[in-house]
Amino acid sequence: MTWINSTHHSLLHRRRVLQWLLLASGSLAGACVTHHPVQSFQDNGPALTDHRIIVVGAGIAGLAAAHALSRQGAQVIVLEAKPHIGGRLLTDHSLGAPFEIGAGWIHGPEGNPVSALAAQINAETVVTDDNSLQVYERDGTVVSNAALRDLDRRFQRLLTAVDEAVDTNDGRSLREAILQVDRDALNDPLLYWALSAFTEFDTGGPIESLSAAYFDEDDAFAGADVVLTQGYDRILAPLAAGLDIRLNTQVTAIASAADGVTVSTQIAALDADAVICAVPLGVLKAGHIAFYPPLPEGHQRAIRQVPMGNVTKVALQFATPFWPLDVQYFGLQSEIKGKWPYVMNYRTFSDRNILVALSFGTYAGQVETRSDAAIQAEIMDSLRVVFGEAIPEPAQMIVTRWSQDPETLGAYSFTGKDVQPRDFAQLAAPVGDRLFFAGEHTTFEYHGTTHGAYLSGIAAATAIGEQYG
């Protein structure tokens, strides 16, 4: 959701935890919500019964495309390098409550196509209450409500000044723009924390790289964010049902010609009328798939320009809880930006004693190279500042490392300081009438979201239907 008032847009966006501060200070008066209409794939579209389509990648973008095309009668083969479907929509069930390794929320469930998928399987969803937030100083003392309301006012003033200082062609980073309008802003511990806990979480990108003009200009759906209490991965089964999905199949090359395409894997080469490349942007950036002929320069430039962000999540399960059970989120301040500024409490929606610590941006990329033991020690040090030296070590821990995963190489795309909306459009553009693209990175409006990935798959399937139907 994007909260807008008459003079500026909000720094907070899809993961809008500071909403509670706005509510406390009355800043949401007169707010409104905007979003683009949702594109859907029509069952009565053109028949594709004589056409063979290959989809590379079984994330939700690829599955959405393959499901839509199969409903039109196409012969669809889905090739997936990993041993499972879902891509960055991946749930771990080993802790007794689902821990989302990747996508964690349905962001803005009202009118969101992912909500429709959840409804199809009668999935239980629970709002994670953004109003339930306790922030702590660097020494572990509680930040008062009055101080948080003051933070909101200062945050809004800073944002207004940044808005007035940039235009759509501004190539500066958010950090550069902030320092121009207030050179002391980053010396304010609470502002420093908020920029990490909210802005860098929302985008995955560090403020040093985020575009001052576009970092929060994407669109969103209305409604409070929800989690799926039985696991996000449950929405995948209806999309994958009946599809020819070949796991553990690494695509190495895609060759397009006038009469079709050839997709080469480590096992064999497959021919088709068209291909949808629905792999993460990080895979394209790494050059893991060779394209013949080479992609047009516009595509190559966009692949280079649009960056991938980093978000690290660490689930820690304890034998007994030592934290307030009714608080949804804890804010931990640090001199190091991105260092576990945000902790989620699972006890508000499950009976498991689980805390999830989150790290963002540059720091997340660094921390994912460390050992589990080092990461655990660092998080526990941060928690002991707040909850006391006597708290126990966790019984179990799970660490996400998307930046280290060779089939992903990052959490999700973000709008870097040298990026324009047209770069996302370029990533979505088909090459000729054989090669199509999908993925969260192919939509500026919804990049970095599950619904963005899903809608991109529908868009690619629709384009093929229009081309060949």
Secondary structure, 3 states (H helix, E strand, C coil): CCCECCCCECCCCCCCCCHHHHHHHCCCCCCECCCCCCCCCCCCCCCCCCCEEEEECCEHHHHHHHHHHHHCCCEEEEECCCCCCECCCCEECCCCCCEECCCCCECCCECCHHHHHHHHCCCCEEECCCCCEEEECCCCCECCHHHHHHHHHHHHHHHHHHHHHCCCCCCCEHHHHHHHHCCCHHHCHHHHHHHHHHHHHHHCCCCCCEECCCCCCCCCCECCCEEECCCHHHHHHHHHCCCEEECCCCEEEEEEECCEEEEEECCCEEEECEEEECCCHHHHHHCCCEEECCCCHHHHHHHHHCCEECEEEEEEECCCCCCCCCCCEEEECCCCCCCCCEEEEHHHCCCCCEEEEEEEHHHHHHHCCCCHHHHHHHHHHHHHHHHCCCCCCCCEEEECCHHHCCCCCCCEECCECCCCHHHHHHHHCCECCCEEECCHHHCCCCCCCHHHHHHHHHHHHHHHHHHHC
